[in-house]
Amino acid sequence: MAEPGPLGAGSSALALTASDGVRLRGAILPGGGRGVVLLLPGRTEFCEKYAGVAAECAARGFAVASLDWRGQGASARPVGHPRKGHVDDFCAFQRDLAALLAAAPVAAAPGPRVMVAHSMGGAIGLRALVDGRLTVSAAVFCAPMWGLAQGRAVALAGRLMAEAAVALGLGRAYAPGGADASYASTDPEPNVLTADPERAAWLAALTRAHADKALGGPTFGWLRAAYREMAALAPLRLRAPAMAAVGGDEGVVSKAAIRARAARDGLPLTEIAGGRHELFIETPPRRARLWAAIDGFLADQKL
């Protein structure tokens, strides 16, 4: 029996090359003609983690296209630093997204485009939309990284520390707490990712089974780039039809930043009580509420 593709049964891998020559792995799952979901993952993630989400989208008639961002999953890693989550500037991720959009099977997929973006993918997707690099009929932001779950003083200290570290030539060193091991490879309880012990164990097992695709902590360079991008995005208005979802117990990204943009830009916001950062792998009732919100939003957009 053939092995399932990166996004599960019926999917296939895409060999992509960004405009700066970086090799990337993409994936596509055919759909029923309703449109194509552009699935933008977060930091450390790889396509296999989203097979369940892709299956839900396919069951709704959508094709699904996704990718492993540079430096993670099965995409090219920094030479000499394969476990470090590093990037000098978030504009590099825009080149990755452009490569996915230009892939023939993605460009040829019929119907409207719907973006579904999680965590770091929410910052990358937002940038693409506000800069006009990407046009979609609807966007779904799930726990988007529009700020980190830090107080103002801690965030300021973190940004100053990252700026200083890079200036001192330490951009490729791990930020405090970083290590080669992936945080997702263990099953701590409680954890900041999901309140569902079964899904937490599943994620840990998946990460161990795909150890070659796992990623360690972020570098000072990544941290500086992230702080800079979040600050640059904050004043920019999002005019595309979009919704956002966040867990009531979110502990990775900033709920305040999500609420502020939702209020200012008119985004419907679904807050899921008790949910943590990974709403797509939350308890069944929380997942059901998330999908109901997404379905309702798409219906409102006549998609």
N, C-alpha and C positions, 0 to 999 in steps of 0.2 A: 504494500500500500504506500502511495506517495506521501511524503511528509507535507503537512499543511504549510501554506505560504506564511509570510511574516504577519499578515493580518488574519490568519486563520484559513480554514478550508475555502478553496476557490480563489484565494488571493495569489498574487505573484509579486516577486521582487522587481524593482526598477533600479538599474544602474545609472546614477546621475553624476554629473560633473558640474560643480559651480563655476561661475565665470572666472574665478581665481585659481581654477584647477583642482580644487579639493573634491575628492571622490566621496560620494554620498550614497547611502542606500535608501531608496524609496520603496513604496509598496502600493498596490492598487487592488481593490476588491470590486468586481463588476456589480452593478445594481440593476434595478428594474426600470430605469428611464426617468425617475422622478427628479434627478439631479445628481450632483456630486458633492459629498462632504469632504472638505479639506480639514483633516484632523491634525492639529498642531500640538505636539506633546510638550511636556515640561522638561526641566533639566534632569539629567540622568536616565531618562526614559528611552525605551526602544519599542519598535512596532508591535512585537509579540504581546506586550502588556495590554494593547488596545484591541486584541482580537474580539473580545466580548462586546466592546463598544461598536466595533465595525459590524459585527453580526446584528446588533440592534438597528443600526442604520440601514443595513442591507434588507432587513425584514420590513423596513418602512419604504423600500423602493429606491434607496440611494446607493450609488457607487461611493466608494471611500478611497481617498488617496492620502497617504501620510508619508513620513520620512523620519529617519534618525538624524537629528542635527549634527553638524560637524563636531567631532570630539567625543561623541557618545554612540551607543548602540553599535551597529556594524558599519558606521561611517568612519572616515579617516580620523585617526587620533594624532595629537601633537607628538612629533618625534621626540623620543626620550621621556615623555611624560604621559603614557597611555592611560593612566588611571585618574589623572587630574582633570577636573572640569575647568577648562580654561578658554577664554576668548579675550582678545584685546579690545574689541569694540562690537557692540551688538549689531552694527551694520553688516557684519559677516553673515549673520543669520538671514538677512534679507536676500543675500546671494543664494543661500540654500533654498529658501522658499521659491525664488525665481526659477531655480533649476527644476523643482518639482512641478511648478505650473507649466513649464515649457516641455515637459516630458510628453511625448506623443499620446500615450493612452489617457493622460490627464486632460490635455488640451482638447482631445476629441470626445471626451465624455459628454453625453447630451444632457440638456436641462440646466436649471439654475445652479449656481454655486452657493453652498452654505459652509461657513467656517465654524468649526468647533475647536476651541482653543483652551488648553489647560495650563495654569501656572505660568512658567516662563513663556510658553507658547502664546499666552494671552498678551504679553508685552510685545512679542514679535508680530503677532497678528494685528494688534492695535496700530503699531507703527506702519505696517503695510497698508492698512486702511486709510489712516489719516494722511499718509504721503501719496495716496493714489496709485500705489504699486499693485494693489489688489482691489477688485470690485466684486462684491458678493450681494446676493439677494437677501441674506440674513447672516448674522453672526451670533454665536453662542459662546460666551466667556464663562468658563467654569473655574472658580478660584483663581482668577487672573492675577499675575504678578504686576500689579500697578503700584505696589509698595510692599514692604516687608512688615511682618508682625513685630514691630519694635516701637517703643516710644520715641518721641522726637529727639530726645537727648541721646539715646542709644543709637538711633539712625545717624545722627550727625557725627557721633564719635566713630561709628563704623565707616562712614564715608571718608572722614579725615584720615583714619588709619589706613584704609585701602589706597587713598591717593598718595600718602606718604610712603607706603610700602612699595608701590610701583615706582615712585620717584627714586627710591633707593635701590632699584634693580631687583626687587623681590616679587615682581609681578607673577612669576610662575611658581612661587612658593604657596603652600596651602594657607588659606586663611585660618584663624584660630578654630580648633576643633576638627579641621579637615584631616582626612587620612585616605589611604588607598582603598580601604574597605567601603563597600556600598552600604549606606544606612538602610536600604531596603532589603538587604540580604539576611537580616535578623528579624525576629518577631517579638519586639518589646511590647509589654502591656503595662500601663497604657502607652499608646504611641500617638504621634500627631497626624498620622495619615488616615486612619480609618478606625471607627468604633466597632467594626465587625471583626471578631477574632478569626473567623474562618477566612475572610478575605485577606486579613493581614498575614496569616500563615500561607495562603496561596501566593501572595506577592513575594514573600521571602523565598518560597520554594522556586518560583519562576525565576527570580533573580539569581539564585544559586544554579539553577539548571542552565541559565544563559550567562554564566560568569564572564565569558569573553565579551559580552555586550554591556556589562555593568560598569558603573562609574563611581569614583570616589568623591571626595569633597571638592568644593570650589577653591580656586586660587584667589589671591589678592587681585590679580588682573581681572578675573571674572567679576569679582565683587565690585571693583571700581566701575567696570563697564555697566553692570546692572544698576548701580546707584545713579550713574549718569543718565542712563536711558529712562529710568523711572522718573527722574526729575525733569527730563526734557519732554516726556509725554504728558506730564500732569496738566499743563495749561492747554493742551491741544484738544479741540472738540471732535468728538466722534459723530459723524452724521449718517453713517450707514445704519440700517435697521438692525438692532442688536438687543440682546438680553444678557443678564449676568446671573450667576448662581454662586452662593457661598454658604459654607457650613456655619452653624451657630457657634461651634467650638473650633473654628479655624485658628491654627496656630503657626502657620508658615507665612502666609501673605496677609496684607493689611485689609481688614474688613472696612476700616474707615475710608481708605482710598477707593475701595469698590463702591461703597455707599455714596461717597462724594461724587464720583463720576456718574453713577446711575441717576442721582438726583439732578445733576447739572445738565447731562446730555439726554435725559428722558429715557433711560434704559429700564425696562421692567426688571426688577430684582427679586429673585427667589432666595430667601434665607431658610435653610433647612436645619431645624432645631436638632442639636446634638451631632450634626455632621462635622467631620473634620476636613482635612485638606483634599482627600481623594474621594470626591463625591461619587464618581463612577464605580468605586469598589466599596461603597458604604453598605450598611445593612439593607436588606431587601426593601423595607418600607421607605427608607430614604432614597434609594435608587429609583423606586417607583415614583416618588414625588418629583425627583429631578426630571425623569423622562416625561412625566405628565406636563411639567412646566415647559419643556422643550417642544413637545407635541402641540401644546396650546399656542405657543409663540409662533411656530411655523404655520399653524392654521390661520393665525391672525395676519400673517404675511401672505396668505393664500398660496402657500407652498405645500 
